């Protein structure tokens, strides 16, 4: 662990604004994915069975979360707790008090009725993608969830807290608990086990096109990435809407990352959307210099940096090709990767291929483009050519994963087996894709440009 005082001193005054992939793995297979056992706490175990089992807490419809405890949360509870399963006709949430760190979650999904269960964690991070089970069948799934709070361990007084935006206050990303969302068609769970563990962490620094968007219909690729990785690694998406590569430092977000990272971890970096817009942006020379400092800090801590070029906006030329709206910032990222000999995921190039393959009309399904009254209280149309819905975010995450495999980056070791190959020129048709929407909805555009 590395105390982030260098960044705080330097920047305190510079603050600026798968195709139905079931996330299934048996516990006995965990070692095959490169997982270090590294378990440092006794698992907390819960069951929907009425039978008493030592060390296991039985869950009922009245098992509601209270501060410092565990139970069903966010004013939801399963509608049925019977025959050894908690199930419902609508989404329900389970929370357990948790401190900063990585947690392994083991679920036994399924119930007496047929089920189609999607599991999300914290602010809609996709963990299990539509696991279909017949009546009476069950399946164990295992995944890791990163939990963070705004406190920066080891930082000096007055600089020991992330400068959260107003929209972040009270959201699931920054609270003192781990939250699971069970969603789908009769989502069903029989048991839950949660244990703090020590595994490599993939930190992500970025903006609104990367962040875990907490409300529908907004989404970003960072929150789709976890479903592609097994329990040998944990994804810690620290991106936030409206950030530049400079403000990410000034708001102490990088300091937060540096306070918890360790040798063997990874840092993925994607900026540009807000950096290239003036005023308030970051000039190219400074953009490159700050990116180089991210890289040097990571390497000094034994952390592997990975640069990601920013994806394109939805702006088309008359001939059907994309209009390049990010200026020289994607090329600057490529240049830094070459100069510093850092791995590069060229999402800018891949997104151009993806969006041109979808076409101007097809991309309407990938971005936040909705007619008025699609959502409650939405009196005007949503016409956003920068931010994505879940489908668009998912396809971008697939591109990230394919680039990891194509380049045989070290992260390839942690990918789940059986992920279908992805050709950016042949994105999954929108008609063949689905993901149940989470209950929380907002028509407010995320910070960012």
N, C-alpha and C positions, 0 to 999 in steps of 0.2 A: 504494500500500500504506500502511496506517495502523497505527502502533504502538499497542497496546491498553492503554497505561499508565493511562489515565483510569479504565477499568472496573476494572482491578486495584487501584488505590488506593482506589476507592470501595467495592469489594465484597470485598476479600480476607478481611475479618472476618465477612462475611455469608453464608458458604457454608452452604447447607441441603442437607438431604439433596438393445377394439377388436376386438374381434372379429377374431381372427387377423390382427392388424396386423403385417405383415412389415416389419421395420425395414430397409428397403432403399433405398439411394441410391447412385448412381454418383458417383465423385469429381468428374466434370465438372459435376455439379449442385450441388456444395457452395456455390458463390457465390450461387446463386439463393435460398439460405436465409439470406442475410445474414451469411455467415461471412467474417470477416477472416482472410486467410491466416495472419498472425501466427505462423508456424512458426519456432521458434528452435532446432531441433535436427535432426540428420540422423536419418531414420527407422531404427529397428531392424527388420530384415526377416527372416522365417523362412518356410521352405517345407517341405512334406512330400514334395517331389520329390527323387529321388536324384541328379538332374543337378546339376552344379556351376554356380552363378551367382555372379558377383562381387558381394560385399557382401551376400549372402543366406546365412543359416545354415540348413543342412539339419537337419530334425528326424527323429529315429528313436525307437523305443520306449525307448531308453536315454538319451534327451536329458532328463535330470532336472534340476530346479531346484536350484541351489546359491546360497548367500548371495552377493549382488552380481551374479548372472548371470541366466540365463533358461532356461526349460525346463518340462517337465511337473512338476506339483506336487501336494502333499497326498497322497502315496503313490498317485497315479493316473497312468496313461499310457493312450493309446489302444491298443485291442487289435489294431488293424491299421494299418500304415503301408505303403501300397502304391499303385501306380497314381496317384501324385501326390496322395494324400489321407491324412489321419489320421482314423480313424473307430473307432467302438466300439459295443458293445451296452449300455454303461453310461456314466454321466457321467465326463468327465475334465477336468482343470484345467491351465491354462498360466499361468505367472507370469514377470514380468520385474522386476528391481530398479527402483525408481522413488522419486523425492523428491516433496515437496509440489507440487501443480499439476494442470493439466488435460492430458490425453493424448488424441490422436485415434487410434482403433483402426480399421484397415481390414482386413477379413477377406474372403477368397474362400471361401465355403461351398460344400459339395457334394462328391461323390466318385463313384467308379465304380458304387456302389449307390444306390438311392433313399434319400433322407434327409429327416428332419424335425427341424431343428436349432433349439433355443432357446439363446440365449447370455445368461448373467448375468455381472455383474462384481462384484468385491469381495464384500461380504456380500449376495449374491442380488439385486443391482440388475438389474431386467429391461431388457435392451438389444435383444434380437432375439426376437420372439415367434413361434415355430413356423414357420420358413421351410421350406416344402416344395419339394423339388427331385427331379426324376426322375433315374434312373440316368444317369451321365455328364454331367449338367448342373451348372453352377456359377453363383453369383451373388455379386457384391461388395456388402458392406454396410459402412457407415461410422457410427461413433458416438463420443462423447466420454466419458471416464471421469475423474472427479476423484479424486485420491489425496491423502491427508493423513496426517501423523504427529502425535504428541502434542506435539512441540516447538513453542513459540510464538516465532517470530522477532521480535527487537526488544524482548522483554519483559525486565524486570529479573531478575537472578539470584534464584532462590528462588520465582519466579512465572512461570517460562518453560516450564511443562509443563501440559497439561490434566490435571485430576484424574480419571483414569480409574477407573471402577468395576471390581471384581474380574472381572466377566464380560467386560469389554472387553480385558483383558490377553491379547495374543496373537491376537486375532481379525483377520480380513482388513481391517477398516475402518481399523486403526491401525498396520499394519505398514509396512515400507519396500519394498513391492513392489506391482505392479498384477497382479491375478489375474482370469483369465477362466474361466468354467465353461461347458463344452459339454455340452448335455443334450438328451434327446429320444429319438426312434426312429432309431437309427443316426446319431447326430450326426457330422457330417463337416466338416472344414476342410482347404483346400488350402494356404492361405498366411495369414500374420499380419504386419501392419506396424503399428508403434506409434511415435508421434511426439509430443513435447511441443509444445503449442500455446498461443496466447493468444486466448481467446474470452470473451465475457461469461459470468459464473457466476451460477447461481441457488442461493444458500445457503438452507438450511432449518433453522430453530430450532424444536424441539418435543420431544415426549415419546414414549412407547412406541407410540402410535397413528400415529406419523409415521416413526419410526426405521427404518433398514435392519436388520430382524430377521435375525440370522445363522443361525438354525436353524428348520427346519420343526417344527410346522405353523404357526408364528407368521409374520405378515407385517403390513406397514403401508403406507400410501399413498405415502410418500416413496420407497420402493424400487421402486414400479411406475411412477413418473412418467417416468424417463428414456426409456422405450420410445416415448413420444409426441413426443419432441423430436428434431430433426435435429442435425447436427454444427455448427450455428452457435452453440450454447450448451452449457454443461455444468452438470449438476445436482450440487450438493455438499450432501448430506443430513447435517447435523451434529446432528440430533436424537438424543436418547438416552432410554432407558427410565427412568422414575422422576423425570424432571425437572419442576420448576416454572419459571415465568418468572424466579424469583429464583435458584434453585440453578443454572440454566443459566449465570448470570453467576458465581456463587460458585465453580463448578468450572472456571472459566476457559474455558468453551466459547465464549461470545461473544467473549472476548478472542482465541481462536484464529481465529474467523471474521474479526474486525477486523484481524488481522495479515496476512491474505491478500487481503481484498476490495479492489476498485479501482473507480474511477469507471466507471459503466455497468453494474455488477453489480446483482443483486436480492437481497432478503432476505425470505423467506416466514416468517411467525411464527404458530405454532399451539400454544397452551397451554390449560389449564383443568382437565384431568382430575385432576391432582394438586394444583393450586392451590386447588381448592374443597373439598378434604378436610382437615379439621382433626383433630388437631394436625399441624403440619408444612406446612400449606398457606400460601397468601398471601392476606391479607385484600383485599377488592375495591378499596379506595382505593389500596393499595400496588401491587396488580396493574396497575391502570391507569397509575399513575405510572411503573412500570418499563417498561411497554409504550411509553409516550411517550418514555422515554429510548432504547429500542431505535430508535425512529423517528428521533429527533433525531440519534443517532450515525450512522445510515445516511445520512440526508440530508446531513450534514456531509461525508461521504466521497463524495458523488455516487452513492450506492447507492439504488435504488428499493425502499421497503418495501411489502410486501403482507401484510395481515392475513387470517388464516383462522380462522373460528370452529370450535370443536371439535365433532366428530361426536358423535352420541348413543350412549348405551349401549343394549344389548339388554334393555330392560325395558318390558313392555307393560301397558297397562290392560286391564280385562276387555272393553272395547268394541273392542279391536284397535288402538287408537292408542298411540303411544309415551308413556311416562312421562318427563317432563323431569327429569333427574337432575343437571344441571350448574348448577342455580341461576341466578344472575344473571350468570355469567361470559360466556356467549355474548353477552348483551346489552351487557355492559361492553366487549367487543371491538368490537361494532358502534358503540357510542358513541364510542370512541376513534377509529375509522376516520372517523366523521363530523366529530368535532372537529378532527382533524389533517388531514382531506382526503386520506386514504390509501385506496388500492384495497382492497376487501373481497371475499373469497370466502366466502360464507355456507354453509360445509359443514354446519353445524349444521342449517340449514333443509333443505338438499338431502338429508342423511342421514335426516332424519325422513321425507321423501317416499319415499326408497329403501327403508327398512326397513319402513315400513307397506305399501308395494307388495309386498314379499316376504312379509310376514306373519310371525306369530310362529314358525310352523314353517319357513317358507322361510329365515328369518334363521339358523337352525341351521347352514345350509350356508356362511354368510358369516363366522361367528365361530368361535373355537376351541372346538368342541363335538364331542367324539369319545368313543365308547364305549371301555371298558377293552379293552386289548390291540389297539387299532388300530395302535399303534407298538411297536417292541421295548422291553421293559422298562416299559411303561405298564400298571401293575396296577390303576389306578383311572381312572374316567372323567374327561375334561377338560370342565369346564363353566365357560367363561369368557365373560362377557357384556360385556367391555370390549375385548378384543383380537381381531384378525381373522386369518383365514387368507388365502391368496393370492387367492382369489375375492373375498372381501369387500374386501380392500385394493385390488384392481384396479378394482372398481366405484367406490370412493371416488376413486381417481385419475382415472377417467373424468369424475366430477363436477367435480373441480378443473379439468380441461382444458376441459370445456364452459363453465364459468363464465368462464374466460379468454377463450374465443371470444365468448360472449354479451356480455361487457363490452368487447370489443376492446382488452384490455390489451396493452401493448407486447410481452409474451411471446408473443402470438399469432403474431408474425412468425417465431418459431423452431419452431413446431409442424410436424410432418411432414405432408405433403399426404395427403389421402384418409382422414383419421380420420373414422369414421362419427359422426353426431350422437348425443348421449346425452340421453335423456329420463329424469330421475330417477323418474318415475312408471312407467317401463317398463324396469327393470333387465334385463340379460341373464339369462335363466333359467340356473340352475346346471347343468342337464343339457346345455346348449349351450356350456359353458365348460370349458377344460382348460389346465393348465400342468404340465409335468413337475416333480416334486418334487426338490429338491436332496438330496444324501446325508446331510448333517448334520441330526440330529433331537434335540430336547430336549423333555421333558415339564414342565420347570420354567417356571412362570409368569414373564413378564418383570416387572421392577420397575415399579410403577405401580398405580393404583387405579381 
